[in-house]
Amino acid sequence: MGKRYLIIAVLLLAFLLPSSTIMREREEVGALAETRIEYYNYTYIVREKALLVNKLDRVVREYVYVSIPRNTSKVYCKVLKVEPKPLRFERDEEGNVFALIFVEVEPGDELWINITYTIKVSGYKIYFRKEDALWPPLDIARVYTDDSIYWNIDNETLRNLAYKVAYSDDPLETAEKIAKWVQDHLMYEITRGRKGSDHAIVKKGLGLAVYGDCVEVADTYVTMARILGLPARTVFGFLLTTHEEKHWLNTSLREGMNLLTHWGGHMWVQIHVPPWGWIDVEMLEDLSQPKIGDFTNFHVPFGVEGKTFYGSGLLEFIIPSYLELEYIELDFRRGD
């Protein structure tokens, strides 16, 4: 009889439990069984200024291209002010946005460009279920696994290296292995130029290493990924350490590593893996572990380079022809 009452009590307890408790347990199990993405947003207001100098002995009349953060599913930029007033805004074949400004500067004179805009960045973290990962469709692979001036996929050293350290039937595993190798074999040095992955790979002892800064890290990764059939491109923008800080660069100074104390111009990588599309890859934010699909809103993306290229990686934000960019400053503050 006692056992019977015990069974009845258990059944009554199960019946009286809130259905939300049972459903919550099911939802948690389901979440672990499926890919999910968490987002966290932050809005900046950015005040940018750049100094252009005419060092020629003639009047310079030219168009200056000013990079504006492009809008994507994870970035929304609203321009508040541009001085001098732009003729128009242009978009290149990859969707990068530029303010086109006509300037006229006398010999020895200088010109300030001032821009104010807000930008909302959606940081995100993908909790991957690796069995969902697919290799890319042909139209994406055809464009984003090709070679370029900076990504020589026919380089025999890089080809052998890529297949040795990162070949896999799983695109996410390939992505992780490349990132880990680059991170573990980095000889970090500010280079200020861009020579491509051919010159980023150097001999170190009996092995190989990546020599350079974020530009060389990104170029090496993209080349190795493309060699293995994984679509990849670079992203240029900023990597902040806090949500409110000022960054500046005097191009006439050769500062070496001290540059990192006041300039966060940055380059990182995106790979294309269905069903998630373009995924950010960061190898320098946390030197103990590469971050794939784990994108903080301390990143401020401006544009991408997969088919078109604008320069060194540090100076893609203001693009003159004959004038020289002497100084650039960006002040990031909370914008909401």
N, C-alpha and C positions, 0 to 999 in steps of 0.2 A: 504493500500500500504506500509506504514511504517513497519508494522509487517512482511510483505512478505520479504522486504529487510533485515530485522533483521535475519529472518530464513536463508536466502541465505548466509548472512555473517557468521553465526555460522557454517553452513555446509562447507563453504570454509575454515574457520579456522581449523576445524577438519581434512579436507583433507590435508591442508598444514603442519600440525604438524608433526615433525619427527617421523617416525615409531619407532625409538629406544626409544622415550619417552613412547609410549604406551607399548612396549615390556618390558621395565624396570619395569613399574608398575605391569605387569603380573608376571614377574619373582619374584618380591618382595613378592607378594601375594602367589605364589607357594612355595617360600622358607619357608614362615611361616606355610604353610600347610603340609610340609614334614620334616622329620628328616634331619638335615644337620650337617656336622662336619667341624670345622675350625682347621687348623694345623699351628703351628709356630715352626720353627726349631732353634736349637743352637748346635754348635760344640765345644766341649771341647778338650783340650789336657791335659792329666792327667799323672803326674809323681808320682809314688807310690813307697814307700820303706818300708820294714818291717825288724825288728831285731828279730832273733831267737837265743835263748840262751840254751846251754846244761848245766843243773844244776845237771846232774847225774854224778856218779863217773866212768863212762865208755864211750867209744866212741859210738856215735849215728850215725848209718847209716840208713837213712829212706827216704821215698818219701813224699814230701810236695805238697799239692794241693793248687794252687793259683787261686782264682776266677777271671775270666775275664768276663766283661759284654757281655751277649749273644745277638746275632743279632735277631731282630724281625722286624715286620712291622713299628715299631716306634723307634727302636734303631739300630744304626749301629756302630760297634766297629772295629777298625783296630789296631792290636798290632804292635808297632814299635820296641820294645826292651824288652827282658827278660834276666836278669842276676841273678844267674847262668843260663846257657842255658837249657831250658826244654828238657826232653826226647821226649815229644809229648804233644799235646793238646787232652783232652778227653771231652766227652759230656755224661752227665747222661741221665736217661730216661725221664727227663722233659726238656731236651735241654740246661741245664746249662753247661757252658764251664769252664774247668779248665786247667791250665798249670801244668803238672806233672814234678816236679824237684827232682832229686836225690841229697841228701846232705850227707856229712860226717863231723861231728863236734867233736873235742876232748873235754874231760871233762873240764868244766869251760870256754870253748871258745864260740864265738858267730859268727853269719853269717848274712850278709845283703842280702836281695832279693830286686832287683830293677826292676821296670816295667814302661814302657812308652807306652801309647796308645792314640788314638783319639777316641772320641765317639760322634756321632750326636744323639741328643734326639729330638724327635718330640713331643712338647707339643700339646695338642688338647682340644677342647671343643665340646661336643655333644649337639646339641639342640634337645632334645628328643621330639618325638611325642609318648606319652605314650601308645596309643592304638596299636602301632606297636610292643610293647614288648611281648615276648613269653617266656614260661617256656622252659627249656633246653631239648635237645634230651636225650634219655635213656643212650647212651654211655658216655656222659659227666656227667650226673647226677650220674651214678653208681660209677664213680671214685671220683668225687669232692663233694659228699655229704656224704662220708663215715667218720668214726671216725679215730682218730690217737692218738699218744702219747700225743699231745698237745691239741687236739680237741675232747673232750669226749661228743659225741652227746647224750649219755644216761644219762648224769647228770640231775637229776630231777629238780634241781633249775634252771638250764639254759633252760631246755625244757619249764617249766612253764613260765619263763620270756619271752622267744622268742615268744611263742604263745600269751602271754598277750599284748606285746607292738608292735609286728611287723607282725602278721598274716594278709595276704591279698591275694586276687586272682591275684593281679598285682605284678609281680616280682620287678619292679622298686619301687613301693610303699613299698614293704617289705625291699628292700635295703635301702631306705631313712629312714624308721622308725628305723631300727637297728642302722644306723649311728648316727642318732640324739639322740637315747637313750644313746648309748655309750659315745658320746661327752658330753651330759648333766649330766652324772653320773660318770665322771672321777675324780679320786683322783690321780693326776700325781705325780709320784715319780720314780727316776732312780733306777732300781732294779739290773741290770747287769746280772741277771740269766734268765732262761726260765723254768717256771714251768707249763705253760699251762693255759687254761681258767678255769680249776677247782679251781686253787688257785688265779686267777685274780679277781674273783667275791667275794666280801666281804660284810658283813653287815654294813650298815650305818644308824643309827637311826632305823626307822621302815622299811627301804627299803634296796636296794642293790646298790653297786657301783663297778666300775672297778678300781682296785688298781694296779698301775705300770706305765710303760712307753709305747713307741710305740709298743713294742713286745706284751705286755698284751692287749693293745687296739686291735691290729690285731688279736690275737688269740681268744679273746672274740667275735669279729665280725664274724670271720670265723665259729666258733662253732655255733653261733646263726643262721647264714645264712644256714649252712648245716642242722641244725635241721628242718628248714622250707622248705627244698628242693631246696635252691638256691645255685648252685655250687660256691665255693669260695676257694681262695688260698692266701698265703702271697707272697709279693715281698720284697726282701732285696736289699738295695743299699744306696744311700745318698740323703738327702734333704738339699740343699744349701739355703742360704739367698741372695746371690749375685752370679753372673756368674763367679767371680774370687775370690777364697779364698782357704786357706790352712786348712786342717783338720788333727788332730793328736790325738793319744790315747796312753797313757802309762798305760799298764795293771796292773802295780804294785801299782798305785795310787788309792785310794778310794775317789773320789772327790764329789760324790753326784750330786746336781743340777749344780755345776760349770762345770761339764763335757760338758754341752750343749754350753758353750762358745767357745769350740774348736773342737768339734766332732759332725758330722752330720750323722753318721751311722744311718740308718732309716729302718723301716719296715712298709709297708702299705698293702692294700688288693686289690685283683682283684676278680670281680664276672663275671659269664658268663651269658649273657642275649642275646639271639637271637633277632634281626638279627645282632646285633653289635659285638657279640663275647665277648672277655674278656675286661672288663671295669674297670678302676682304681677307687678306693675309698680312699679318703684321709680325715682323721678326725682331723689332728693336724696342718695343714698348716694355716687354718683359723678357729679359735676356736669359731667364731660366727655362722658358717654354714658348715656342711660337704660338701665335693666336690665329686660328683659322675659323672664320665665322663667329668671332668674338671681338666685336668692334666697339670701342669706347667712344663716347661723344666728346672726348678730348681731341679727336681727329676733326679737322675742318677741311673737307674735300673741296677742291676748286674744279678740277677737270681730270680727264683720263687721256692716256696715250696708248693706243693700240695700233693705229694706222698713221697718225700724224704726230710730229715731234716739234717741240718748240725751244729746246736748248738744254741748259745744264742741269735742270732740276731745281736749282736755287733761284733762277732768274726768269721763270716762266710767267710771273705775275704781271710784269710791265714789259712790253716788247716794242722798243723803238727800232729805227733803222740806222740813222746817222747820229742821233743824239746818244749820250751815254747816261745810263742809269747810275747815279752816284749814291743815292740813299733811298731806302724804303722802310716804312714803319707801319705796323698794324697794331692797333690797340683793341683787344678783345674784352668786352664787358658783358654783364648779364643783360639780356635784351627783352625780357618779358616781365 
